[in-house]
C-alpha cells in the first residue's frame, strides 16, 4: 500500500483530501503544518517511507514553500505534488527547481486529484 503525506493548513481541505485518498486504498498521514511534516518525514522508519507528499504551498500556517525547500536540501527522494489556489510562473519555476513533480490549482475535483496522485506514484 502506498503511503502519502498530506500537508494542508485548512482543516476541512485536509480532512477531505485524506478521505479521498483513503477511499483509493492509500495509507495517508495528514498534518496541518510544516513542523509536523518534517517530524513525520524524519522519524519514519525506512520501511514506511512515503511515496508522495502533497503540500499546500500558499498558506501561512504550513510554510509550504519552505517545506519543499527543506525536503530538497535534505536530499529526500520524495515526489511532491504542490497545491495552491494560485500559481504564477515564478512560483512554478522556483518549486520545480526544488524538485516539485507536479502542480494542482485549487479548487480541484476529486477525479483530477486522484489521477494526479496515481500518475506520480506509478512513475
N, C-alpha and C positions, 0 to 999 in steps of 0.2 A: 504494500500500500504506500503510495507516495505521500510524503509529508510536506505540508505547505505552511509557511509563516505569513500571517496577515497582520500588517501594521496600519492602523487607522485610528485617528483621533475622535471621530464621531461614533458614539456608542451604537446608534441604530445601524449605520452603514457597516460597522464591524460585525455586528450580530448577523446582519443579512448576508454578508459575504461568507461568513462562517457556515451558515445554514446551507447556502447554495453549494459550497464546496463539499460539505459533509454528505449532501444528497448524492454527490457524484462519487462517493466512497473514497474520499481523500481524508487523510489524517490531518487535521487542521489545528494549529495553535494560533490563537488570536491575542494580540496585545494592543494597547492603546497609546504607546509612546516608544520613543527610540531607546530609552534606557532599558525597558523591559525586553525589547527586541534584541539588544546586544547581550543581555543576560541569557536569553534563550539560545542565541547563536553560539555563545562561547561556553555554555555549561552543558550543552547537549552532547551525550556520548556519540562517538563516531558511528556507531551502529544505527543511530537515529537521526542522521544528518538530514537537513531539509533539502528538498529538490527544487524549491521555488520560494522566493519571498515576494509578496505583493505589498508594495509600500505606497501609501498616500504621501506624495512629496510636497503638497501645498498646504499643510495645516501647521499652525504654530505649536500644537501640542505634540506632534510626532517628530518634528525636526527632520522630516523625511529626506531632504536633500543631504543633510549632514550624515544621516544614517547610511545612505547609499555610498557616500564618500568613505565612511569608516569600513564598510564591508569591502570596498575596493582596496583600501590601504592595508587591510588585514589579509589580502590575497585569498579570500574565500572564493571557492569556485561555486558561486551561488547565482543562478539566473534570477533576474529581478524584473517584475512587471510593475512599472511605475504607473500610478493612477493619480488623476488630478482633475479638477474642474476646469483647469486652464493650462495649456502648454503653449509656449511660444518657441520659435526656432532656437533661440539662445539656450533656453532650458533643456530642450531635447538634445542639443549638441553637447551641453555640459553633462547631462545624465548619461548620454552614450559614451562619453569619454571615461566615465566611471563604471562602465560595464552594464548599464541597463539593457535588457534584452528586448523589451517591448514597452509600449506606452498605450494607455487606455484612458480616454477622456470620460469624466463623469458628466451627466448620468449615463450609465450604460445599461443595456438589457442583460438579463441572465444568460441568454444563449451566447451572446457575443463574449461575455466574461468567461464562461466555461470553455468556449472554443479557444480563446487566447491562452488560458491556463494550460489546457491539454496540448496545444501546439508547442508550448515551451517545455513542458515536462517530457514530451515524446522526442525531443531533439537529442 
